[in-house]
């Protein structure tokens, strides 16, 4: 699919900011060692514009191209209470208005999204098989998208349907589907933008699942045609965080190696004159600001992040990186091996729009300089704060996309607004020092309650992966249904657990449970160094499973040896807690993601037996709320994971 730049000139320029930081670096040999230090610099405040110069002082005539970028939208049609930096922000219609205003203002522009546009979605999108947010993205005139890990939640065949169109097995339940330019169709039309998968290969053919790269050709101010190449990648470790059935038949390659192959081979494919001289990497992988994050800031340790490691090994012709995955907001420069690159990330849920300016040599098509701004996509008349209810500002919304949002919010409302129960206090994902979360405890308790009966599994304990808990439940949240303070709706519960995972109960020994808990960490003091414990890919600090009330154990994440991180374990026998011995056997519940080794908790897959399938996790969660009436669910004490002496 080829889309052409608009060939009319802009009459004004959006986002005038002071140039506060200017960095320049020479090109370097791609053969330099990847062990060279990484230097992170760039913006410290909104008034700083990061500019990276590549021309080494040479003055040339240039043409500007704007790359508008967002990421991790996750089907966020309605912004609900999403906020950032003290402002209510995000939502498809509000993002769309800002995107369209800038598209109209610029003579040359490309709009890209960096993965996770679908998956882990609110009910208004998930109920209709991720189609609504794709329709909204079509109306935003998105050109290209990298695949994200959540694009694979339902498997590659379903992702191909999202790209190419056609009805789901359940039918085209989201009809009518709005079309760009007006009108509608009763058959899901697919994505107008092109997914790219530079590093995702089909095992049976060796071809990439989607095109490895795409190009945009524009006419420079001097009349010469310029070609820009866009690479689209997802993190190599996608198979470790997606259900195995979702990535079946695919290989996820090293990100830097795959990108370099494309860049190095591009001139040997087709007409060499049409091969790109300027490259942009759109990648679903990223880093974080640390400490107190600030808008457009570049504080922290991106140097130790996954994206920095990839940047160390990139071909020097790739000078602009649009990153994602971590839901962080930043715009920085990253210098390694003598090459300074521009890198951005646009938070999540449509809360930020990145605007990258590429200044390109009119004669050679090479990148002369690159700069970026990140802007909050505000959507309200008031500021956010504890207990503050958002007052929408319709003037900030795109009417065309707002109509799509209204259509699916209304269609989902009878289910979304149904009150399922109450909470006595906020149930959050805020973890204790040992990794235990109030909401994680409640979800594990719900899954245990569902699978405790002998005929349904006979479970004694239940585990929940923290990455599957997608939102907090707050007493003050008010949905469009207008429920009372403390009431929880089905839509809110679905937002917490949107994956549609099913419960699985297996038999495990006490030793297997111990080995499972060790897989939460890496070796080394504070889990920050050394090899993973039993093959885990847990980050520094660990990836701590949430546990039901019937299980307790001692934890010391600071222990240097994996074997020393877990102490005594206890299980409730119906009367009291008794110590769990390595030789004991018991039934354990988890979701199907964990059961098949998700998050590299391979003990669930390799050392647990006699699997019995069960209910969907959302159904279990809803039933637990109903059973807690009329008192509602209390906030659990965080005492299930205790310090190891």
N, C-alpha and C positions, 0 to 999 in steps of 0.2 A: 504494500500500500504506500503510495507516494503522495505526500501533500506538499504544496508549494507555498513559499512565503507570500505574504501580502506584499504587493508591489507599490503600495501607495505610501506617501511620506506622512510621518506624524506631525501634528501641529504643536505639540507640547511634550514635555518630558516629565514623567512622574518621578517622585521621590528624589528631590534635590537634597543632598547631604554634603557636609563638609568632608574634604579629603584629609583624614587624620593620620593614616598609616599608608606608606608606600614602600613596597618591598620589591627588590629585583634580585634575580639570580641567573647565572649563566647556565646554559645547557651542559649536560654531563654525559659521559659514556654510559650506555646501559649495562656495561660489564663491570661497573664498580661494585664493590662488595655490599651486600644488603645489610651488613652489620654497622654501617656508618650511622652516627647518631641522628635522631629525628628531632628537628627543632620546630616547635609550634609557636606561632605568633598570630598577630592579626588584631581584630577588633576588640575593644574593651568597653565600648558603649555605643549607643545608637548613632552618635555624631561621627563615629569613625567609619570611613569607607575603605575597605581593604582593596588595594590595587596591586596586582602582581605584573611587573613589566618584564617582557621577554626579549625586547628589541635591543638591549645593551646600548641604549642611548641613540640608536639609529632612528632618524625621523623618516617615516613613510606615510603614505596616504592610506587611510583605513576606513573600513565600513563596520558599523556596530550591529551586532545581532544579540537580542535578548533571549535568554533561556529562562522561562518561568517554570518553577519546579515546586512540587509538593510530594509528600510521602506519607505512608501509614494512615491513610484516610479511614480504613477499616469500616467501610460502609456507613460512615457517619452522615446520615441525611440530616436529621434534626440535631442541633448542637447541644440540647439539654443544658446541663450546667457546666460544660467544659470551659476551662479558663486557663489563662497563662499570664504570669507577671501581673496579677491583680486585675486583669480584664477578662470578661466573658468573651470567648473566642471560638471560632471554628464553625463547622456545619457546611454542607455542600452548597447551599444557595449563597451564603456569605462569601465563601471561597470563590465561587463562580463569578460573582460581581467584580471582585478585585482582579481576577484573572482576565475577564473580558475588558475591563477598563484599560488594563495595560496592553493587551493585544491591540486594542484600538489606538493606543497612543504611540505604538512603535511601528516603524517601517518594516523591520525584519524581526520576527520572533518565532520561537519554538516552545511548545508547552510539553513538559515531560512529568511523569510521576515515577517515583522510585520504589515501587512495590508495596504489597499489602494494601492495595486498594480495596480488596475483598477479603473476607474471612474475619473471624472474631468480631462479628458485626452486631449492632443492635437489632432488635426484633424486626423493625420496619424494613430492614434490608435482608436479614437472614431468612425471614419467613418466605421471601420471594426469590430464594436461591441466588442471592448476590446480584440479581439483575438490575435493581433500581440504581445502585451507585454507579454501575457501568453506563446506564442511560444518562445519568447526571454528568459523568465525565465526558461522554460524547458531546453533550450540550456545551461543555467548557472548551471544546475544540482541542482536546489533548491530542498530541501527535504520537508520542512514543511512551512506552512503559517498560521498566524492568520488571521481571517476575520477582515476587517476594516469597518468603516461606509459606505465608498463609494462602497464596494463590494455589498451593498444592494440597490444601486441607481435604478436598474432595477428590483428589486424583487428577492426573493429567488429561484424561478424557473429558472430565467436566470443565477443566480449564480451557480446553480447546473449544468447547461449546460456548463458554463465556466470550472467547475471542471471535468465533465464527458465526454464532447465532443458532437459532433453532430452539424448540421447546424442550424443557426438562422432562424427565420421565413422568413427573406429576402433572405435566401440561404447562402451558404458558399462563401461569397463575397471576403473573404481574401485568397482564394486558389491561388496557392498551399501553403501548410503549411509545413515548414521545420521540420524535425524530428531529434532528437539527434542521432548522429552516422552517419548521412548522409541520403539522400533521402527525399522524401516529400509525402504528401497525399493531395487529393482534398477534403477531409472531415475533418473539424476542429477536432483535436484529443483530445482536453481537456488538463487539466493540469497534468503533470507528478508528480508534488508535491501534497501533501495532505493538503487541508484546514482543520483547527481545529477550533472548536467553543465551548470551555469549558462552556461559559455562555450564549449561544444562544439555546433556547429550542423551539421545535415545540409544539404549543398549543394542537394539536389534539392527539399527542402520548406521550408527555412528554419527548421525546428523544431529544438529542442535534442534531442540524441541520447537523453538521459534527462530526467526532469523538471528544470526549472531550479531549483526549490527544493521543500522539503517543510516541513510544519508539525507541531508537537506541541502538543496542547491538554491543559491540566491544569486542575484545579479548585484555586483558591487557598485559603489557609487561611480566608478569609472567604466562600468559596463561589462567587466569581466565576470564570468561565472565562478562562484566560490562553492566548494563542497565541504560540508561539516559532517563528521561521522559520530554516531551515537552508539556506544556499547551499552548493553543492559545485562546486569548480573545479579545473582543472589548469593548469599553466603554459602560457602562450600559445605558447611556443616548442617545444611537444611535437613538431611535425612535423620539427624539426631533430635530434631525438634518437631518433626511432622510424623504422623502415624505412618508406619511402613507401607500400608496400602496406598497412601497418597503419593509416594515417590517410587512406586514399583516400576521397574523397567527403565529407570533413569539413572544416570551418573552425574554427580555434581562435582565439577572439576575445580582445581585451584584457581582462585579468582585472577591473580596476577598472571599466571601462565596462560590462561585462556585469553585474556585481554591482549597480552603481548603477541600471541600468535595471530590474532585477527589484524592488529595494526601492522605487523611485519609482513603479512601475506596480502594485504589489501591491494597493493599495486600490481599483484600478479593475477588478479581476478577481474575479468571483463576489460573495460576500457581504462587503462592506467590513468588517463587524463581526468577521469571522473572519480578517482580514489581520493579520500579525504586528506587534506593537509592539516586540518584542525580536528582534534578528537575530544569528545566529552564522555567520561565514564559515569553512567547512571547506575548506582550499585546499591543493593539492599544489604548494606552492612555499614556500621558506623562506630561512633565513640560517644563520649560524654563531655560536657563541662563538669567540673567538680567544684565543691564548695557551694557558695551562693551563686547560682546561675543568673546571668543578666541578659536581656535582649541583645542579640547580635554579639554576645560576648564570646571570648575565646579563652576562658579561664580553665585551667585544669590539666589533665593528663591524657590528652589525645595521643601523646607520644607512646603510651603503653597500650593503645587500643588495637583492636583487630584491623581497623581501617588503616592505621598507621603502618602496620606490618605489611599490608597489601601495597600501600603506596611506596614503600621502600624498594619494591621489586618491579614497579611498573616501568614500561618503556617511557623514556623521557618525552616522547611525542604526546603522551596523555598528560595534559597540564591542568585539567579541570575535573574535579570529582564532585558529583552530587550524591550524597550519601543518605542513609536511612536506617531503619530497623530498631535503633535504640530509643526512638521517640524523643530524642534530644534536639535542642535548637542551638545552632552555632554557625558562624562563618569565620573561617580561619585560613591561615597559610600553613602549609606543612612542607618543610624543607628536608630533603634526604638525598644523599648521593649528588649533591650539588644542584639539584633541581628544586625550585620552589613551585608548589602547586596551590591552587585555590580549592578549598573544600567547604561545602555547605551542608546543612541538614535543617529540615523544616518542621521539626517537632512531630506532631501527629494530629489526626482528627480534623485536619483543615485549619488548624490554629495559626499557622505561619505560611506565608508565601515567600519563597526565595526568588530573587530577581538577579540573574547573573548576566553581566554585560561582557560579550566577547568582542574585542576590537581586532579586526582581521585585516591583514595586508591585502590591499586591492589587487596587487599583481601576483603574489605567490600563494595566497589563500592561507598563509600561516598565521598563527595567533600572535599578536603583538602585545596585548595586555588583556587582563581579565579582572573584573571587580564584581562585588555582590552586595546586596542588601537583603535583610530578612525583615518582614513587616508582619505585625500581628493582624490577623483577620478578625477584627472586632465585630460583635453582633448585637450589642445591647446599648441601652440608654444609660445604664448604671454600671458601677464597678462591682467586681466580685468580692466576696468575703464570707466569713463563717455565717451560715444561716441566711445569707442574702439570696433572695429569689430574683432570677434574671428577668429584666424587662426588655423584651425584644425590640430591636430597632429595624422595622421593615425597610427603611430607606437604604440599609446596607446590604440587602438581599437582592439577588438576581431574580426577577419575576418568573422567568422561564424555568429555572431550576427549582424555585420555590413551589411552583405548581406541581412538579414531580415529587418534591418532598411532601407536600400536602396530600397528594394522591395516596402515597404509601403509608403515611402516618394514619390517615383516615381508615385505610383498608385493614391495618393491623390493630387499630384502636380497640375493638371489642375484646381481643385477646390481651393486648398490651396493658390496658388499663384495669384489668380485672385484679382486685385485691386478693392476695393469697395468704396474707397473715401480717404479723407485726413484729417489730424489733423493739427491745427495751432500751437500746442504746446504739451508737454507731458501731457497725461491724466493718472494720477496715482491713487493709492489707499491710498495715504498719506492723513490722515484725519486732519481736523482742531481740535482745542481744544474741540469743541462740537460734533465731530464725522462725519462731512460732508466731502465727498471725491469728487474730480473733476470727476473721472471716474464714480462714483456712480451717480452723478448728470446727466451725459450724458445718462447713461443707463435708468434711470427713465424718462428722457425727451423722449427718443426713445419709450419707452413703452406707455407713454402718447400720443405721436403723432399717434401711431398705433390705439389706442382705443378711441380717441376723437370723431370720426364721430358717429352720433347717432346710425346708424345701427351696429356699431362695439363695442358699449358699452356706448358711451356718457360720457366718463370719464372726470372728472375735475382735478383729481390729480392721481399720480402714486407713488408706493413705491417699493424699491428694497432692498433685504437682502444683507448685505455686504459680508457674507460668500460665496455668489454665484458669486462674482467678483474675478476671479482666477488669473489675471495677469494684469500688466500695459500695456498701449499703449504708446510707446515712438517714437518720430519723427525719431530718429536715427536707429531704428531697421531695419535690412535688412534680409529678408527671403531668402530662396534658389531661389526664383523667381527673386530676384534682383531688387525689386521696388525702386523707388526714395525716398529720405529722405522726411518724412512727409506722404508718402502714406501708407495706411493700407490695408492688404490683408484679404481675407476671413479666411485664416488659423489663422491669428493673432486675428481676431474677435472671432473665434470659441474658441481659447485658453482662452479668457476672459470669455466667457459664453458657457461652453461645455456640459451643462446638458440636453439640449433639453427640457427645461420646456416650458409650454404653458402659455399664458396670460389669466387672469381671471379678469373680471370686476364685482364688487358687489356694492350694495347700503349700505352706512353707514351713521349714524348720526354724528353730530359734537361731541357728547359725546363719541361715540364709537371710533372716531379718537383720542380723548384725552386719553381714556383708553388704546388704542393701543400704543400711544407714551409713556405712563407711563410704559408699559411692557418692554421698552428698558432698564430699570434700576433696581437696587436693592435699598432697603431702606438704610439709613445711609449716613453719610457725604461721599461725593465723591463716592457714590455707592459701597463702599468697605466693608460695614458691614450690618448686619441686614437681614431681610427676603426679598425675591424677591417681586417686585411690581406686583400684580395681577397674581401670579403664574409663572412669568418669570424665566428663568434659566440664565439670563444674567450674564456674569462674572463681576468682579470688573471693573468699568469704563464704563460698559454698552455694549449693542449690538445695534448700532444706525442704523436705517433704512435710506436709501438714498431716496431723495424726488425730485419730478419734480419741474420745475421752477414756476409752478402755485400755490405752497404752501409754506408758511413760518410759523415758530412758534418760541416762546421763550422757551429756555431750561436752566435749572439750575441743572446739575447732582449732585451738592454738597448739594442740599437741603436734609434735613434729612428725611422728609416725602414724600412718593410717590406723593401725591396730589400736593405738592409744586414744583415738578420738571418741570412741563409744565405750561407755562403761556398763553398768548394770541396766537391765531392761525388765519391766514389769508388765503383766497383762492382768486384766480384771477377770476373775473366774465366775462372776455372777454374785459374789459375796464380798470379796476383797481383792486387792492387788497382790499377786504372787509373782516371784521372780521367774523370768522366762529363761530356761536353760537352753543351751545350744542344741540339745538332743530332742527338745519338745517339738511337737507338730501342731499346727493350728491353721485355721482358714483365714485368709486375708483378702480384703477387697481393695480394688484399685479401678481406674477407668481403663478403657481399651488402649488408649495412648500409652499409658505406663505398662500395661500388660504385655505389649509387644516390644518393650525396650525403649520407649520414648524418653527423651532427655538423657539417654545413655544410662538409664537405670536397668542394665541388662540382667540383673539378678531376677527381676520380675519375669523376664522372658526365659532365662536359662536354668533357674534353680527353683521355680515354682511349678506345680503340677496340678492336674485334675481341674482344669478350668471350667467354670460354669458362667454363662452369660447372664446378664440381668437387665434391669430397666435403664432408660436413658438418664444421664446425670441430672438434666433439668427437671425431669419428672420426680426424681428422688428428692431434689431440693424443694420443689413445690409441696410435695407430700409432707415433708418435715415441717414446713411452715404451718400447714393446716393442723398437724398433730400438736403443735405448740399452743394453739388457741385454747382459751381466750387470753392467757397471760402474755403470749408472744415470746420470742426467742431472746434469752438473756445474753449479755456479752460475757463470753467465757473468760475465766482467769487463765493467764498464760503460764500454766504450771505443768504442762505435759512434757516439756523438754527442760531438764534441770541441769545445773552445772555439775560436771564430773569432778569429784574431789581430787 
